[in-house]
Amino acid sequence: MPEQTYPSRRSPVMGRGGMVASSQPLATAAGLEILARGGNAADAAVAVAAALNVTEPTSTGIGGDMFALYYEAASGRIAALNGSGRAPAALTLDRIRREGLTELPPYHPYTVTVPGACAGWCDLLERHGTLGLPAVLAPAIRLAEEGFPVAPVTAYFWQRAAERQLKSALNGLEMTLDGRGPNPGETFRNPGLARTLRLVAEGGKKAFYEGEIAEAIVSTLREAGGCMTLDDLAAHTSTWDEPISTTYGGLRLWECPPNGQGITALLALNILEGFDLPADPLHPDRLHLEIEALRLAFADTRWYVADPHFPGVRNLQTSDIRNQEISESGYLALLSKSYAAGRRRLLDPRRATLNQRRGAPVAGSDTVYFCVVDQWGNACSFINSNYMGFGTGIVPKGWGFTLQNRGHNFSLDPAHPNALAPGKRPYHTIIPAMITKIGKQGLGKQETLSPNSLLPDSLLPDSLFAAFGVMGGFMQPQGHLQVFLALAQGLDPQTALDLPRFCIEDGTAGGTVALEEGIPAETIADLAARGHPVRRVTGWERALFGRGQVILRDLETGILTGGSDPRADGCAMTLL
């Protein structure tokens, strides 16, 4: 397969009748089909999620998890849906130790947490949808039964996964063509997945978490050496949460709360609030500050992000940091502007600091991201993932989907807030995002990115500015920060996504900084001189920098402007 380059230019997509942006054109078409039938953003989002399960199983599926943010135009409220699953009741640290494991191999059956995606799809439709499961899942069922031509980027990662995990995972060869991944343009049919989606369309989430599908999941995992039970599946529930946010200038960035890592982007943005960033997104001073802010944010979140419903996680430890007045408790203390001010003092504008430690606030990869805005102004920011491509690669025999390996993100340190425990959700990398405009104030291009250059009118309600996200493991909050700042500067969605990116690898405070081809050589040299361990990344490895989608909405005109990441196969499209 030829080396991946991005020589072409895309314009942003504009329209008024509703818009979908996803990493697969056929999935985008599925969402538009639902919008054309009168469905809203929730209906179209589930249609896209299901279609991506068919066309990009290298990244997502009903055997994985999902998160969503939903903006309801009538009320102006944003709700956060956590569709992540929990560890089996029989999976304990003692059990792992008895089996001689000091860490969980990435494709081990113990890394399979209860798949939360199906319940999340159903719960989103139940609260906000209008068409119902049979209509919404119909495009995906059709794609699975009739087959589809595999897109080039997807084919590349499918072929890699066939060698990496599918060839050795139990029943993994069911997701291949005679043991190999399909070639670009080759048709792939998945009758097993069509059968799964038909049962869900007819019986709702109960059809997945009880009955034939559940029995296949449990029996397959038992054969592979896992310990999930029918009771684990039947007990699963999604949760509706209050989203978390922070402000920057006239905009507010929204994320789902932990166990997701969206708080990382908010922490970094709060730290950057104390600086005037150069207007050039690739200026070395700007990239240095963004990298250092994220190092500080990751130092906190790699410790504090965990399932907040477990003891020792809900209430963070107190500290002796003085002159802080934080009334919130738990992880919300991390979002205090005064906490950010204290962390900001640790940032050296001239030198990289590779040994940042977590603070102590006072207590009181592989994924698909897509977004939809409908003709009424409702918006859905949605992310669905198997983790590590096909997840474990384990397939419930005959059902056409793989089981995720999200449990690999648990810590095996019993003192860690994210320590593995029965019924617990792990640290989750997948995060959707949304931006609202504070009041009705306009936002134009600025010479510098200063948070004080726009004064918000707090008496006016927020309005939808954008639904967006960047997929890709620990790259995701880094992508959120970089794309948010580009949009805040006034760049159009496609330009914001086209910009070369950086990635602190492994999401660790001291990690190597990968710099994408397109960042000037002088900038790379400058960052290295400041002490950043850097490496330049080209070709197919550019997937490291994530794949994003953006839809903006103009409050006055209702015009939608969308962009789709050139690092993926997808597109943004609009209805008439």
C-alpha positions as a printed Julia matrix, in Angstrom:
576×3 Matrix{Float64}:
   0.0     0.0    0.0
   1.46    3.44  -0.91
   2.77    5.79   1.77
   0.14    8.07   3.27
   0.46   11.72   2.25
  -1.95   14.66   2.26
  -1.28   16.64  -0.93
  -4.88   17.66  -1.65
  -6.84   20.6   -0.29
 -10.35   20.47   1.16
 -12.73   23.36   1.6
 -15.05   23.44   4.61
 -18.54   22.12   3.92
 -21.43   24.58   4.41
 -25.2    24.18   4.61
 -28.35   24.75   6.63
 -30.39   21.55   6.53
 -28.35   19.45   8.97
 -24.83   18.07   8.79
 -22.86   14.93   9.61
 -19.07   14.61   9.87
 -17.52   11.17  10.36
 -14.45    9.12   9.46
 -16.32    7.03   6.82
 -18.35    8.46   3.91
 -20.83    5.58   4.06
 -21.45    6.27   7.75
 -21.9     9.97   7.0
 -24.42    8.96   4.33
 -26.28    6.79   6.88
 -26.64    9.79   9.2
 -27.83   12.03   6.38
 -30.4     9.39   5.38
 -31.87    9.55   8.89
 -31.87   13.37   8.92
 -33.64   13.34   5.54
 -36.33   11.1    7.03
 -37.02   13.72   9.7
 -34.79   12.3   12.41
 -32.92   14.56  14.78
 -29.28   14.67  15.88
 -29.73   11.75  18.32
 -31.34    9.53  15.69
 -28.65   10.32  13.13
 -25.85    9.84  15.66
 -26.9     6.29  16.5
 -27.27    5.53  12.79
 -23.71    6.74  12.2
 -22.38    4.78  15.2
 -23.95    1.56  13.92
 -22.76    2.16  10.35
 -19.21    2.77  11.58
 -19.42   -0.58  13.39
 -19.84   -2.08   9.92
 -17.45    0.03   7.86
 -14.67    0.69  10.39
 -14.53   -2.3   12.77
 -10.81   -1.57  13.01
 -11.76    1.13  15.52
 -15.26    0.71  16.86
 -18.17   -1.57  17.45
 -21.05   -2.75  19.54
 -18.52   -4.77  21.56
 -16.97   -1.53  22.81
 -17.96    1.6   24.73
 -19.31    5.06  23.88
 -19.65    8.55  25.31
 -21.78   11.42  24.0
 -22.57   15.05  24.66
 -26.01   16.18  23.52
 -27.0    19.81  23.05
 -30.76   20.31  23.17
 -31.6    23.46  21.23
 -34.97   24.0   22.91
 -33.48   24.27  26.38
 -29.87   25.18  25.62
 -28.76   22.39  27.96
 -25.95   19.9   27.41
 -26.16   16.37  28.83
 -23.31   13.87  29.1
 -23.95   10.19  28.46
 -21.43    7.7   29.85
 -21.79    4.44  27.96
 -18.69    2.75  29.34
 -18.73   -0.71  30.86
 -17.46   -2.15  34.13
 -15.11   -4.91  35.15
 -16.63   -8.36  35.78
 -17.64   -9.1   39.39
 -15.22  -12.03  39.57
 -12.21  -10.04  38.33
 -10.11   -8.99  41.32
  -6.51   -8.02  41.92
  -6.12  -11.16  44.04
  -7.31  -13.32  41.15
  -4.79  -11.72  38.81
  -1.96  -12.19  41.32
  -2.87  -15.84  41.87
  -2.51  -16.4   38.15
   0.98  -14.91  38.23
   0.19  -11.8   36.22
   2.09   -8.63  37.09
   0.42   -6.75  34.26
  -2.45   -7.44  31.87
  -1.36   -8.3   28.33
  -3.25   -6.0   25.92
  -5.39   -8.72  24.3
  -6.03  -10.84  27.4
  -9.68  -11.79  28.08
  -9.37  -10.1   31.5
  -9.13   -6.76  29.68
 -12.71   -7.19  28.42
 -15.07   -4.94  30.34
 -18.83   -5.13  29.78
 -19.53   -3.56  26.35
 -21.45   -0.35  26.99
 -22.07    0.84  23.43
 -25.39   -0.88  22.78
 -27.0     0.43  25.98
 -25.62    3.88  25.22
 -27.15    3.89  21.75
 -30.51    2.84  23.15
 -30.42    5.29  26.04
 -29.57    8.23  23.78
 -32.55    7.39  21.56
 -34.84    6.85  24.53
 -34.15   10.31  25.93
 -33.65   12.39  22.78
 -34.53   10.36  19.67
 -37.71   10.43  17.59
 -37.55    7.56  15.07
 -36.82    4.41  17.08
 -34.28    1.62  16.72
 -35.65   -0.21  13.63
 -35.44    2.91  11.45
 -32.15    4.13  12.9
 -30.3     0.8   12.56
 -31.65    0.04   9.06
 -28.76    1.64   7.1
 -26.13   -0.28   9.09
 -28.02   -3.56   8.7
 -28.18   -2.97   4.95
 -24.44   -2.26   4.78
 -23.61   -5.39   6.78
 -25.85   -7.66   4.71
 -25.03   -6.34   1.25
 -21.39   -5.52   1.91
 -19.41   -2.35   1.32
 -16.13   -1.36  -0.37
 -13.45   -0.96   2.29
 -11.85    2.49   2.4
  -8.04    2.85   2.04
  -7.02    3.96   5.54
  -9.35    1.4    7.08
  -7.88   -1.33   4.86
  -4.36   -0.49   6.03
  -5.23   -0.82   9.72
  -7.42   -3.88   9.1
  -4.5    -5.67   7.49
  -2.22   -4.75  10.4
  -4.79   -6.0   12.91
  -5.24   -9.29  11.05
  -1.6   -10.01  11.83
  -1.52   -8.38  15.27
  -4.52   -9.81  17.1
  -7.2   -11.29  14.83
  -5.12  -14.26  13.71
  -4.55  -15.43  17.28
  -7.73  -14.25  19.05
 -10.55  -16.71  19.6
 -12.81  -16.57  16.51
 -10.87  -13.51  15.32
 -10.57  -14.89  11.79
 -14.31  -14.3   11.38
 -13.39  -10.62  10.91
 -10.98  -11.38   8.03
 -11.06  -12.6    4.45
  -9.37  -15.99   4.68
  -7.04  -14.73   7.38
  -6.16  -11.36   5.89
  -7.55   -7.87   6.03
  -9.42   -6.62   2.96
  -7.7    -4.49   0.34
  -8.85   -0.96  -0.51
 -12.05   -1.17  -2.55
 -12.61   -4.85  -1.74
 -16.12   -5.73  -0.57
 -16.61   -7.02   2.96
 -19.88   -8.53   4.15
 -20.72   -9.2    7.77
 -23.92  -11.26   8.1
 -23.19  -11.98  11.76
 -23.22   -8.29  12.62
 -26.38   -7.81  10.56
 -28.01  -10.5   12.71
 -26.81   -8.76  15.89
 -28.18   -5.39  14.79
 -31.51   -6.92  13.72
 -32.0    -8.46  17.16
 -31.19   -5.12  18.83
 -33.53   -3.28  16.46
 -36.34   -5.65  17.43
 -35.62   -6.14  21.13
 -33.64   -3.09  22.27
 -30.74   -3.32  24.67
 -32.25   -6.33  26.44
 -31.61   -8.32  23.26
 -27.89   -7.62  23.64
 -27.4    -7.94  27.41
 -29.62  -10.98  27.83
 -30.44  -13.91  25.54
 -28.44  -15.33  22.63
 -25.9   -12.53  22.2
 -25.09  -12.36  25.91
 -24.73  -16.14  26.08
 -22.32  -16.05  23.14
 -20.22  -13.33  24.79
 -20.0   -15.22  28.07
 -19.3   -18.64  26.54
 -16.63  -17.25  24.21
 -14.88  -15.38  27.02
 -15.02  -18.44  29.23
 -13.39  -20.47  26.46
 -10.71  -17.78  26.09
  -9.99  -17.8   29.86
 -12.11  -14.85  31.0
 -14.56  -14.58  33.87
 -17.46  -12.41  32.67
 -20.93  -13.76  33.51
 -24.48  -13.27  32.33
 -25.14  -11.38  35.55
 -22.37   -8.9   34.67
 -24.02   -8.18  31.34
 -27.57   -8.01  32.69
 -26.53   -5.57  35.4
 -25.01   -3.04  33.02
 -26.4     0.51  32.93
 -25.35    3.73  31.25
 -25.26    6.93  33.3
 -26.4    10.45  32.47
 -23.98   12.93  34.03
 -23.54   16.66  34.35
 -20.84   17.66  31.86
 -17.78   19.57  33.04
 -16.46   22.74  31.41
 -14.17   25.71  31.55
 -14.12   29.09  29.84
 -11.59   30.68  27.55
 -12.43   34.11  26.25
 -15.98   34.12  24.95
 -16.15   30.36  24.63
 -16.86   27.47  26.96
 -15.32   24.04  26.32
 -17.46   21.11  27.49
 -16.3    17.57  28.25
 -17.71   14.43  29.86
 -16.61   13.98  33.49
 -14.32   11.15  34.71
 -13.91    8.23  34.23
 -13.12    9.93  30.9
  -9.97   11.99  30.36
 -11.68   15.1   28.94
 -10.73   16.97  32.11
  -7.13   16.89  30.82
  -7.97   19.35  28.05
  -9.81   21.62  30.51
  -6.87   21.65  32.93
  -4.44   22.54  30.15
  -6.72   25.29  28.86
  -6.98   26.8   32.34
  -3.19   26.84  32.6
  -2.86   28.53  29.19
  -5.33   31.2   30.25
  -2.44   33.1   31.82
  -0.56   33.53  28.53
  -1.04   35.47  25.3
  -0.36   32.84  22.67
   1.23   33.8   19.34
  -1.27   33.87  16.48
   0.79   31.41  14.43
  -0.41   27.93  15.53
   3.02   26.46  14.71
   5.13   29.13  16.41
   7.63   27.46  18.78
   6.64   29.67  21.72
   3.01   28.62  21.32
   3.73   24.92  20.87
   6.06   24.95  23.88
   3.38   26.47  26.12
   0.72   24.04  24.89
   3.02   21.04  25.4
   4.02   22.16  28.89
   0.41   22.86  29.9
  -0.52   19.34  28.8
   2.43   17.84  30.69
   1.07   19.42  33.86
  -2.49   18.3   33.05
  -1.46   14.69  32.38
   0.56   14.6   35.61
  -2.73   15.21  37.41
  -5.17   13.19  35.37
  -3.09   10.03  35.05
  -3.54    9.8   38.83
  -6.92   11.36  39.51
  -9.07   10.15  36.59
 -10.92    7.04  37.71
 -14.45    5.83  38.39
 -15.81    8.55  40.71
 -18.37    6.18  42.22
 -15.69    4.25  44.1
 -14.37    5.15  47.59
 -11.11    7.03  47.5
 -11.88    8.51  44.09
 -14.89   10.71  44.75
 -13.04   12.87  47.27
  -9.49   13.78  46.36
  -6.91   14.14  49.07
  -6.46   17.54  50.67
  -3.18   19.39  50.43
  -1.15   22.13  52.0
  -1.37   24.34  48.9
  -2.2    27.73  50.41
  -4.28   30.66  49.22
  -6.76   28.49  47.38
 -10.46   28.78  47.9
 -12.06   25.76  46.28
 -15.61   25.0   47.29
 -16.11   22.05  44.95
 -15.23   18.54  46.01
 -13.8    15.58  44.16
 -12.32   15.95  40.68
 -14.11   19.29  40.23
 -11.45   20.79  42.49
  -8.99   20.24  39.65
 -10.96   22.7   37.5
 -10.59   25.65  39.86
  -9.0    28.66  38.19
  -6.97   29.23  41.35
  -5.65   25.67  41.2
  -4.61   26.32  37.6
  -2.8    29.49  38.7
  -0.73   27.45  41.13
   0.09   24.87  38.5
   0.93   27.61  35.98
   3.75   28.81  38.19
   5.49   25.48  37.54
   5.64   26.17  33.79
   8.9    27.61  32.47
   8.24   29.55  29.22
  11.83   28.92  28.13
  12.54   25.32  29.1
  10.8    21.95  29.03
  10.09   20.34  32.4
   9.96   16.57  32.03
   9.45   15.58  35.65
   6.2    17.34  36.52
   4.4    15.77  39.47
   0.72   15.69  40.18
  -0.72   18.46  42.29
  -3.09   18.05  45.22
  -6.2    20.2   44.81
  -8.07   21.13  47.94
 -11.07   18.84  48.14
 -14.46   20.26  49.18
  -5.98    5.1   19.33
  -8.24    3.48  18.23
 -11.63    5.01  18.16
 -14.21    6.69  15.94
 -15.44   10.2   16.62
 -18.26   11.91  14.72
 -20.71   14.75  15.17
 -24.18   15.67  13.96
 -26.11   18.95  13.97
 -29.71   18.81  12.8
 -31.93   21.43  11.14
 -33.36   22.48  14.53
 -29.96   23.21  16.04
 -29.67   20.09  18.22
 -26.17   18.66  18.25
 -24.56   15.38  19.21
 -20.86   14.91  19.82
 -20.29   11.14  19.87
 -17.39    8.76  20.31
 -17.38    4.95  20.14
 -14.4     2.64  20.52
 -13.04   -0.89  20.88
  -9.64    0.43  22.04
  -6.44   -0.84  20.35
  -8.15   -1.3   16.99
 -10.25   -4.45  17.17
  -9.89   -4.5   20.97
  -8.95   -7.99  22.08
  -9.89   -9.36  18.67
 -12.07  -11.94  20.44
 -15.34  -12.51  18.53
 -18.49  -14.01  20.09
 -18.82  -16.83  17.61
 -21.08  -15.96  14.7
 -22.11  -12.47  15.81
 -19.77  -10.31  13.74
 -18.14   -8.01  16.3
 -15.06   -8.02  18.53
 -14.86   -7.41  22.26
 -13.01   -4.38  23.57
  -9.93   -4.34  25.81
 -10.7    -1.22  27.88
  -9.71   -3.0   31.07
  -6.1    -2.69  29.96
  -6.26    0.9   31.29
  -6.79   -0.24  34.89
  -3.87    0.09  37.29
  -2.8    -3.07  39.15
  -1.47   -0.91  41.99
  -4.01   -1.31  44.82
  -3.19    2.18  46.12
  -4.01    3.86  42.81
  -7.46    5.5   42.41
  -7.76    3.69  39.07
  -6.93    0.28  40.56
  -8.85   -2.65  39.1
 -11.91   -3.63  41.14
 -15.07   -5.65  40.41
 -17.83   -3.52  38.89
 -15.51   -0.57  38.33
 -15.11    1.52  35.2
 -11.5     2.09  34.04
  -9.73    5.3   33.08
 -11.19    5.97  29.67
  -9.41    7.68  26.8
 -12.43    8.36  24.55
 -13.89   11.84  24.91
 -16.39   13.86  22.85
 -16.31   17.66  23.13
 -18.58   20.6   22.52
 -18.12   24.38  22.51
 -20.71   26.98  23.39
 -20.49   30.72  22.95
 -21.02   32.64  26.17
 -24.01   34.89  25.64
 -24.53   35.94  22.04
 -21.23   37.7   21.56
 -19.49   37.37  18.23
 -16.05   35.84  17.85
 -13.59   37.13  15.29
  -9.95   36.62  14.42
  -7.51   37.99  16.95
  -3.88   39.04  16.74
  -3.16   36.95  19.83
  -5.12   34.31  21.69
  -5.79   36.12  24.94
  -8.56   34.88  27.22
  -9.32   38.46  28.23
  -9.71   39.8   24.71
 -13.43   39.0   24.78
 -15.65   39.93  27.69
 -18.55   37.46  28.08
 -22.05   38.63  28.83
 -22.9    36.21  31.63
 -26.5    37.34  31.65
 -27.18   35.76  28.26
 -27.56   32.0   27.75
 -24.83   30.07  26.01
 -25.45   29.13  22.38
 -24.02   26.22  20.41
 -20.74   27.12  18.74
 -19.35   23.71  17.73
 -19.52   19.98  18.16
 -16.06   18.48  17.73
 -13.65   15.79  18.77
 -10.31   14.19  17.96
  -9.97   10.43  18.37
  -6.85    8.46  19.21
  -5.99    7.18  22.71
  -4.05    9.64  24.86
  -3.86   12.01  21.89
  -7.49   12.96  22.38
  -7.26   15.75  24.99
  -4.16   17.01  23.19
  -6.14   17.16  19.96
  -9.04   18.86  21.74
  -6.74   21.58  23.01
  -5.04   22.19  19.65
  -8.27   22.2   17.62
 -10.14   24.3   20.2
  -7.44   26.99  20.14
  -7.49   27.03  16.32
 -11.28   27.44  16.28
 -11.11   30.11  18.99
  -8.69   31.99  16.77
 -11.3    32.05  14.0
  -9.92   29.33  11.72
 -12.54   27.39   9.77
 -13.14   23.73  10.77
 -11.24   22.21   7.86
  -8.2    24.41   8.36
  -8.24   23.69  12.1
  -8.18   19.95  11.35
  -5.58   20.21   8.58
  -2.99   21.88  10.82
  -0.02   19.65  11.75
  -0.17   18.49  15.38
   2.04   17.42  18.21
   1.47   14.46  20.52
   3.05   13.78  23.91
   3.37   10.05  23.53
   1.67    7.74  26.03
   0.05   10.73  27.75
   2.81   10.94  30.32
   4.28   14.14  31.71
   7.78   13.25  30.51
   6.87   11.58  27.22
   8.56   12.14  23.89
   6.88   14.8   21.76
   5.96   13.47  18.33
   5.82   16.29  15.77
   3.87   15.82  12.57
   5.28   16.4    9.13
   4.43   19.98   8.2
   5.74   21.55  11.4
   8.71   23.69  10.25
  12.2    22.3   10.82
  13.17   25.5   12.64
  10.31   25.0   15.09
  11.35   21.39  15.73
  14.93   22.51  16.36
  13.75   25.27  18.71
  11.65   22.83  20.76
  14.57   20.4   20.98
  16.82   23.24  22.17
  14.34   23.95  24.98
  14.78   20.39  26.23
  11.85   18.59  24.63
  12.64   15.06  23.47
  11.2    15.27  19.96
  10.8    13.07  16.92
   9.35   13.85  13.49
   6.54   11.6   12.27
   5.53   10.98   8.67
   3.48    8.56   6.58
   1.05    6.06   8.03
   2.3     6.72  11.55
   0.55   10.08  11.35
  -2.51    8.26  12.65
  -0.81    8.89  16.01
  -2.13   12.46  15.84
  -5.76   11.44  15.85
  -8.6    11.96  13.42
 -11.12   14.69  14.11
 -14.44   16.08  12.96
 -15.9    19.56  13.5
 -19.27   21.18  12.84
 -19.76   24.88  13.65
 -23.16   26.56  13.83
 -23.73   30.28  13.32
 -26.35   31.45  15.8
 -27.7    34.28  13.67
 -27.97   32.53  10.31
 -28.17   28.85  11.27
 -25.45   28.11   8.7
 -23.4    25.02   9.48
 -19.72   24.75   8.57
 -18.04   21.35   8.8
 -14.63   19.78   8.41
 -13.3    16.22   8.38
  -9.79   15.08   9.2
  -7.52   14.25   6.24
  -5.87   11.55   8.4
  -8.97    9.35   7.96
 -11.27    8.2    5.14
 -14.22   10.37   6.06
 -16.05   13.52   5.1
 -18.48   16.15   6.3
 -21.71   16.44   4.3
 -24.87   18.5    4.52
 -28.53   18.2    3.52
 -30.23   20.69   1.24
